[in-house]
């Protein structure tokens, strides 16, 4: 496989992977709907940094360690599962108060809260949601080598592929955040916020439980 063929094949495969709904997509959509664009993009950047970090770790051999060591995999799996269940529980237990700490929810209050809040908190949430999912590391271990050209530097080219995947994620999440904006007025209603939080909380708990009992 030549370098150009490898890059084209990876772009197609990783693009399909990026737009496939998953936990990262759910997190960005929920944050955009309830917390606003600034928070959603901060979470998106955190997720993409997580992807890049997994790519670097895979290139350095740490991803292979997760694949080979049951203890390392289980440790990260249990930590990630607990984190996701915790986030989901907060959404279900206290719907309207996880991202927005205001008494009455309105479109204006959401925008004001989103603009005044420290985006670093939401960046960290996206980052840890991604980093605490060992399946991302296992996926990179099995996925990236498929697109290494003959005679290429495995470490350098793997990092390049991971960077491309992270950039695709930023573009896709930007599209999702922009798509949610026209519905901000409806999403500012209190009942809509509660329903969305219950749904997303259930999804998060479901992902957490699935991760807890997942085999490698």
Steps between C-alpha positions, in 0.01 A plus 500: 500500500640838398486806724232671289285186490537457875396858571197483270386169648545632853309820425203301375504250787560754776234736361240224520617419850482865606139552394382171654296590813673412825569629847712793381228612259236475774710709735551776243134507397378517857747773591409702190128464566508596866828678561552697181759511224796610711472207738428254221809602305710481817376143554568425133859619525545288812373191318727564203800549726409166654505340155837655427634383837382146432670516161826611657474232770430237238802612300712480816376152584270580792195399300660162440546470877123535549447233241748264667441572869162403643577684824577831323194466279269415791633785711426755229171332410366512856614862545334603176182314581474666840556843346226451239252363752574796728433750220181319402378481859546876544299566186215275613510603865531873439387573141521880432786551749800317357592746228290796604472606861206738473154490650294559188628383163456724200684549175661817629606346831661209316699730277606721791608201706688347210691820424600564860602148597859378487528286183788310658251295702324379188829446319607271786167315489543423130865404550440258787191348337723402210815406692315277746359286221758222443317387188637808322854382575425144392337632184807707411729201556303296247395782266805716437736220389262417215590830332878503538671522158776256420833622635352794693600613847235328711513746790500816291232385256275371779517842666415661166192278463391574856537874432284469189235315699502770769462776237208314344343486843529876545335562162218254571430630847495857367230394253298337778525804725387730217210267417365518855498881511165550317327296773640704790166671571317170542789347693488795739166381637515338840310184408710449187817526708373243749401251232829538318697455822306185592565356154868591495548387860357161411729480197805583712411241763436246225842565346659473844335168580584366154864600547510337845399161361679531169761245403811605311 
